[in-house]
């Protein structure tokens, strides 16, 4: 199962942690894992493309994604909120394979 945590500080999304594997299908055929991976990587790539890397701390490993806003930026905040929206939408479609949690 994929577990995501959305951590808020002062009513602003400050951190997103996504970990695990969906196990929807075997490796290479798992559309749920592929969708989550695509969503997280598109977010990270957008931040890099907009040259806002200095405002975040990012860790990407096999089955693990952690994005922390180190300096507030409204564009990065919007990208993080879009990722949260996307992962919540995927949870609605695949509730047995994705669980999201909001903190703070």
MDAnalysis code that builds the backbone (N, CA, C; Angstrom):
import MDAnalysis as mda
import numpy as np

u = mda.Universe.empty(312, n_residues=104, atom_resindex=np.repeat(np.arange(104), 3), trajectory=True)
u.add_TopologyAttr("name", ["N", "CA", "C"] * 104)
u.add_TopologyAttr("resid", np.arange(1, 105))
u.add_TopologyAttr("resname", ["UNK", "UNK", "UNK", "UNK", "UNK", "UNK", "UNK", "UNK", "UNK", "UNK", "UNK", "UNK", "UNK", "UNK", "UNK", "UNK", "UNK", "UNK", "UNK", "UNK", "UNK", "UNK", "UNK", "UNK", "UNK", "UNK", "UNK", "UNK", "UNK", "UNK", "UNK", "UNK", "UNK", "UNK", "UNK", "UNK", "UNK", "UNK", "UNK", "UNK", "UNK", "UNK", "UNK", "UNK", "UNK", "UNK", "UNK", "UNK", "UNK", "UNK", "UNK", "UNK", "UNK", "UNK", "UNK", "UNK", "UNK", "UNK", "UNK", "UNK", "UNK", "UNK", "UNK", "UNK", "UNK", "UNK", "UNK", "UNK", "UNK", "UNK", "UNK", "UNK", "UNK", "UNK", "UNK", "UNK", "UNK", "UNK", "UNK", "UNK", "UNK", "UNK", "UNK", "UNK", "UNK", "UNK", "UNK", "UNK", "UNK", "UNK", "UNK", "UNK", "UNK", "UNK", "UNK", "UNK", "UNK", "UNK", "UNK", "UNK", "UNK", "UNK", "UNK", "UNK"])
u.atoms.positions = np.array([
    [0.843, -1.186, 0.000],
    [0.000, 0.000, 0.000],
    [0.882, 1.241, 0.000],
    [0.441, 2.252, -0.731],
    [1.120, 3.543, -0.736],
    [0.488, 4.403, 0.351],
    [1.352, 5.002, 1.177],
    [0.879, 5.898, 2.233],
    [1.482, 7.274, 2.013],
    [0.616, 8.273, 2.048],
    [1.049, 9.652, 1.880],
    [0.677, 10.450, 3.114],
    [1.579, 11.343, 3.500],
    [1.313, 12.260, 4.618],
    [1.486, 13.686, 4.115],
    [0.488, 14.510, 4.402],
    [0.520, 15.917, 4.060],
    [0.620, 16.695, 5.365],
    [1.758, 17.301, 5.602],
    [2.033, 17.967, 6.877],
    [1.854, 19.471, 6.704],
    [0.989, 20.031, 7.538],
    [0.694, 21.457, 7.510],
    [1.317, 22.147, 8.720],
    [1.816, 23.357, 8.488],
    [2.279, 24.236, 9.562],
    [1.678, 25.604, 9.305],
    [1.065, 26.171, 10.310],
    [0.413, 27.478, 10.170],
    [-0.556, 27.500, 8.984],
    [-1.318, 26.416, 8.852],
    [-2.351, 26.259, 7.831],
    [-1.808, 26.259, 6.398],
    [-0.500, 25.997, 6.232],
    [0.093, 25.899, 4.903],
    [0.764, 24.537, 4.759],
    [0.598, 23.943, 3.598],
    [1.220, 22.652, 3.324],
    [2.731, 22.833, 3.303],
    [3.416, 22.136, 4.198],
    [4.849, 22.300, 4.365],
    [5.646, 21.078, 3.908],
    [5.027, 19.905, 3.951],
    [5.766, 18.680, 3.633],
    [4.828, 17.612, 3.087],
    [5.335, 16.861, 2.111],
    [4.618, 15.705, 1.578],
    [5.577, 14.522, 1.611],
    [5.122, 13.437, 2.202],
    [5.898, 12.197, 2.232],
    [5.036, 11.108, 1.613],
    [5.588, 10.427, 0.631],
    [4.892, 9.338, -0.053],
    [5.813, 8.124, 0.007],
    [5.277, 7.003, 0.517],
    [6.126, 5.817, 0.612],
    [5.337, 4.545, 0.404],
    [6.057, 3.530, -0.045],
    [5.456, 2.217, -0.230],
    [5.163, 1.917, -1.686],
    [4.560, 0.771, -1.885],
    [4.163, 0.305, -3.216],
    [2.706, -0.120, -3.160],
    [1.994, 0.101, -4.221],
    [0.557, -0.189, -4.242],
    [0.273, -1.688, -4.239],
    [1.083, -2.453, -4.970],
    [0.842, -3.892, -5.147],
    [-0.504, -4.163, -5.808],
    [-0.887, -3.275, -6.701],
    [-2.115, -3.428, -7.473],
    [-1.954, -4.547, -8.500],
    [-0.815, -4.584, -9.135],
    [-0.436, -5.626, -10.103],
    [1.046, -5.904, -9.910],
    [1.580, -6.841, -10.680],
    [3.003, -7.143, -10.551],
    [3.834, -5.979, -11.098],
    [5.117, -5.958, -10.691],
    [6.046, -4.904, -11.098],
    [6.042, -4.755, -12.619],
    [5.947, -3.521, -13.067],
    [5.900, -3.252, -14.496],
    [4.495, -3.136, -15.055],
    [3.498, -3.576, -14.285],
    [2.110, -3.499, -14.713],
    [1.225, -2.748, -13.715],
    [1.841, -2.206, -12.689],
    [1.104, -1.571, -11.600],
    [0.767, -0.120, -11.956],
    [-0.451, 0.099, -12.446],
    [-0.850, 1.433, -12.880],
    [-1.000, 2.403, -11.708],
    [-1.287, 1.888, -10.531],
    [-1.433, 2.763, -9.365],
    [-0.066, 3.320, -8.969],
    [0.927, 2.448, -8.881],
    [2.293, 2.908, -8.582],
    [2.782, 3.862, -9.665],
    [2.487, 3.539, -10.899],
    [2.927, 4.388, -12.002],
    [2.288, 5.780, -11.910],
    [1.024, 5.838, -11.575],
    [0.332, 7.124, -11.458],
    [0.917, 7.969, -10.327],
    [1.164, 7.340, -9.188],
    [1.738, 8.065, -8.046],
    [3.158, 8.511, -8.369],
    [3.941, 7.640, -8.962],
    [5.311, 8.012, -9.343],
    [5.312, 9.171, -10.321],
    [4.438, 9.115, -11.305],
    [4.359, 10.195, -12.284],
    [3.975, 11.511, -11.615],
    [3.008, 11.484, -10.735],
    [2.552, 12.708, -10.064],
    [3.670, 13.323, -9.218],
    [4.391, 12.503, -8.471],
    [5.463, 13.035, -7.626],
    [6.608, 13.572, -8.475],
    [6.967, 12.846, -9.523],
    [8.083, 13.287, -10.359],
    [7.735, 14.523, -11.187],
    [6.501, 14.621, -11.648],
    [6.086, 15.829, -12.363],
    [6.197, 17.040, -11.435],
    [5.816, 16.878, -10.189],
    [5.925, 17.973, -9.220],
    [7.385, 18.373, -9.017],
    [8.244, 17.390, -8.775],
    [9.665, 17.675, -8.571],
    [10.291, 18.304, -9.814],
    [9.935, 17.786, -10.990],
    [10.484, 18.334, -12.236],
    [10.010, 19.765, -12.482],
    [8.768, 20.065, -12.152],
    [8.247, 21.424, -12.325],
    [9.007, 22.401, -11.435],
    [9.266, 21.997, -10.213],
    [10.022, 22.853, -9.290],
    [11.431, 23.091, -9.836],
    [12.048, 22.028, -10.338],
    [13.384, 22.168, -10.921],
    [13.348, 23.050, -12.166],
    [12.391, 22.820, -13.039],
    [12.277, 23.594, -14.289],
    [12.079, 25.090, -14.007],
    [11.343, 25.385, -12.957],
    [11.108, 26.784, -12.582],
    [12.252, 27.370, -11.757],
    [13.308, 26.557, -11.574],
    [14.515, 26.967, -10.845],
    [14.213, 27.394, -9.416],
    [13.380, 26.603, -8.739],
    [12.998, 26.882, -7.355],
    [13.562, 25.843, -6.385],
    [14.555, 25.080, -6.832],
    [15.139, 24.010, -6.012],
    [15.662, 24.506, -4.670],
    [16.160, 25.729, -4.638],
    [16.749, 26.259, -3.410],
    [15.706, 26.474, -2.315],
    [14.437, 26.372, -2.652],
    [13.364, 26.604, -1.676],
    [12.797, 25.309, -1.098],
    [13.367, 24.180, -1.501],
    [12.859, 22.886, -1.038],
    [13.998, 21.976, -0.608],
    [13.634, 20.957, 0.156],
    [14.485, 19.796, 0.411],
    [13.736, 18.630, -0.210],
    [14.421, 17.866, -1.046],
    [13.773, 16.783, -1.784],
    [14.584, 15.508, -1.655],
    [13.890, 14.415, -1.346],
    [14.490, 13.083, -1.338],
    [13.616, 12.181, -2.191],
    [14.239, 11.535, -3.181],
    [13.537, 10.584, -4.032],
    [14.352, 9.304, -4.064],
    [13.741, 8.224, -3.604],
    [14.367, 6.904, -3.605],
    [13.318, 5.893, -4.041],
    [13.722, 4.672, -4.230],
    [12.785, 3.604, -4.588],
    [11.697, 3.511, -3.522],
    [10.460, 3.770, -3.908],
    [9.332, 3.662, -2.986],
    [9.259, 4.756, -1.943],
    [9.985, 5.868, -2.152],
    [10.003, 6.933, -1.142],
    [10.191, 8.291, -1.811],
    [9.350, 9.246, -1.421],
    [9.406, 10.621, -1.928],
    [9.117, 11.535, -0.754],
    [9.998, 12.492, -0.522],
    [9.788, 13.462, 0.556],
    [10.125, 14.844, 0.027],
    [9.154, 15.732, 0.093],
    [9.301, 17.101, -0.371],
    [8.956, 18.030, 0.779],
    [9.927, 18.850, 1.174],
    [9.730, 19.787, 2.273],
    [10.015, 21.193, 1.771],
    [9.117, 22.094, 2.064],
    [9.291, 23.497, 1.711],
    [10.185, 24.132, 2.770],
    [11.392, 24.560, 2.375],
    [12.328, 25.137, 3.346],
    [12.200, 26.658, 3.417],
    [11.786, 27.283, 2.317],
    [11.536, 28.725, 2.252],
    [10.203, 28.895, 1.539],
    [9.282, 29.631, 2.153],
    [7.956, 29.744, 1.546],
    [8.041, 30.359, 0.160],
    [7.309, 29.758, -0.757],
    [7.173, 30.258, -2.120],
    [5.780, 29.878, -2.599],
    [5.032, 30.840, -3.104],
    [3.641, 30.574, -3.490],
    [3.546, 29.613, -4.675],
    [4.517, 29.634, -5.571],
    [4.484, 28.719, -6.715],
    [4.715, 27.290, -6.252],
    [5.726, 27.098, -5.420],
    [5.991, 25.754, -4.887],
    [4.793, 25.283, -4.061],
    [4.232, 26.187, -3.271],
    [3.050, 25.855, -2.472],
    [1.920, 25.370, -3.376],
    [1.696, 26.055, -4.481],
    [0.657, 25.645, -5.427],
    [0.939, 24.285, -6.040],
    [2.194, 24.013, -6.369],
    [2.554, 22.696, -6.916],
    [2.349, 21.589, -5.882],
    [2.689, 21.885, -4.639],
    [2.482, 20.894, -3.578],
    [0.993, 20.642, -3.360],
    [0.192, 21.686, -3.374],
    [-1.255, 21.527, -3.208],
    [-1.844, 20.733, -4.373],
    [-1.318, 20.939, -5.567],
    [-1.777, 20.171, -6.719],
    [-1.420, 18.691, -6.563],
    [-0.236, 18.402, -6.037],
    [0.141, 17.011, -5.784],
    [-0.784, 16.396, -4.739],
    [-1.083, 17.130, -3.685],
    [-2.014, 16.638, -2.667],
    [-3.376, 16.331, -3.300],
    [-3.875, 17.235, -4.117],
    [-5.158, 17.034, -4.798],
    [-5.120, 15.767, -5.657],
    [-4.037, 15.607, -6.406],
    [-3.898, 14.447, -7.288],
    [-3.871, 13.148, -6.496],
    [-3.088, 13.110, -5.409],
    [-3.007, 11.897, -4.604],
    [-4.331, 11.597, -3.903],
    [-5.053, 12.628, -3.490],
    [-6.381, 12.409, -2.903],
    [-7.348, 11.852, -3.937],
    [-7.247, 12.336, -5.160],
    [-8.095, 11.820, -6.234],
    [-7.773, 10.349, -6.517],
    [-6.499, 10.008, -6.535],
    [-6.110, 8.607, -6.743],
    [-6.580, 7.720, -5.592],
    [-6.557, 8.255, -4.371],
    [-7.055, 7.488, -3.225],
    [-8.546, 7.175, -3.386],
    [-9.313, 8.117, -3.909],
    [-10.739, 7.887, -4.142],
    [-10.955, 6.774, -5.164],
    [-10.086, 6.726, -6.180],
    [-10.212, 5.717, -7.228],
    [-9.695, 4.346, -6.798],
    [-8.683, 4.334, -5.946],
    [-8.022, 3.079, -5.540],
    [-7.845, 3.028, -4.024],
    [-8.943, 3.037, -3.264],
    [-8.837, 3.134, -1.806],
    [-8.156, 1.942, -1.129],
    [-8.085, 0.811, -1.790],
    [-7.403, -0.352, -1.203],
    [-5.892, -0.266, -1.357],
    [-5.427, 0.668, -2.182],
    [-4.012, 0.716, -2.522],
    [-3.309, 2.004, -2.139],
    [-4.077, 3.025, -1.787],
    [-3.506, 4.320, -1.393],
    [-4.253, 4.840, -0.169],
    [-3.488, 5.273, 0.822],
    [-4.071, 5.917, 2.004],
    [-3.329, 7.229, 2.229],
    [-4.084, 8.288, 2.322],
    [-3.521, 9.617, 2.550],
    [-3.927, 10.117, 3.932],
    [-3.030, 10.887, 4.532],
    [-3.267, 11.410, 5.870],
    [-2.829, 12.861, 5.928],
    [-3.673, 13.690, 6.499],
    [-3.356, 15.113, 6.669],
    [-2.992, 15.335, 8.134],
    [-1.900, 16.055, 8.380],
    [-1.453, 16.346, 9.741],
    [-1.296, 17.853, 9.912],
    [-1.637, 18.310, 11.093],
    [-1.416, 19.721, 11.408],
    [-2.584, 20.617, 11.110],
])
